Structures are given as structure tokens and as C-alpha cells.
Amino acid sequence: MKAHTKETQESLTPDLALEFLKEGNKRFINNINVNRNLLKQVNETSSNQFPFAAVLSCIDSRTSAELIFDQGLGDI
């Protein structure tokens, strides 16, 4: 799965962004995550990132928002 681009970020509605987060959380709960090439995403997002959501959370070293919502690097 590729990182979001400016075009994909701009095309998302708030409802669709929320649906992405809900679907990702369902995958997390069921221990079914999307297969991502994290090294490729690091390289794709090195010059630009286009997150589709911001997540306010507590600092907890056991997990991250990307894991809880099964999102890629730079997506949230």
C-alpha cells in the first residue's frame, strides 16, 4: 500500500477519513493488518507527507496511533 499523496489527501472527505480510521481499527482489533513495505513508505515520505487525519492521544510506549488504526507512515 502506497503512502497518501497530495491528490489522495485532497480528495478525502471527513466522512471517508473517519471510515478509513474505523476500518483500520477493526483490522487492528481482529489482528488483520494491511501488508505494507515500511522501508518503501519511509522513502516515499522523506520529502513530503500528506496525512489525512490528526490523532490526539496519550504517550504510550506500547503502541502508536498508526498501529491502532492500521495506517501507514505519514498517513496520520
N, C-alpha and C positions, 0 to 999 in steps of 0.2 A: 504494500500500500504506500502510495506516494504522500509526501507532505503537502499541505494545502498551499495553493498559490494565491496570488492577489485576485485572480479571476474567481477561483472557487470560494475564497473568503467573501468577496463582494456579492456573490450570487446566493449566499445563505441568508435565509430569513431567521428571525429569532426562534420561531417555532421549529424550524428544521434543525437549528443548532441544539435546541433542547432535546429534540428527538435523537440526535447523534449521541448526546450525553446519556440519555436513558437507555438506548440500545447498548452502548458501551458498558454501562453499569450492569446491565443484565448479563452480558458476556462475562464480566468480572465475577459476578455472584455465582455463575454456573461454571467457572473455571474454563471458559472457552474464549481465548483471545485471538485477535487477528494476527496472522503471521507477518511481522514487519522486519525489514532489513534495517536495523537501527544505525549501522555504520553508514549506509546509504542516506538515511534521513539526516544524520549529522552533517554529511557533506552537502546535501540539498539545502539545508537551513543555515549554512555557515555565513552566508552574506545577507539573507533576508528570511524573516519568519512572518507568517500570516495566520496568527491564531484566530479561531472562530469564536472563542469563549474565554472568559476570565473566571477563575475559580478562587474564591476566598476560603482558605482552610487554615487549620492549625498546623503548626510544625510538628510532624510526627515521623520519626525516622523509620517506622515500619512500612510505610507505603507513600505513594505520591498520587496526586490528582490524575496524572496520566495513566497510572495503573488502575485506579478505582473506576475510571471512565473509559478504559481501554482505548486511549488515544495515542497518536504518535508524537514524536518530538516536535515541538513548535506549534502543535495544534491547539493547545490550551495554555 
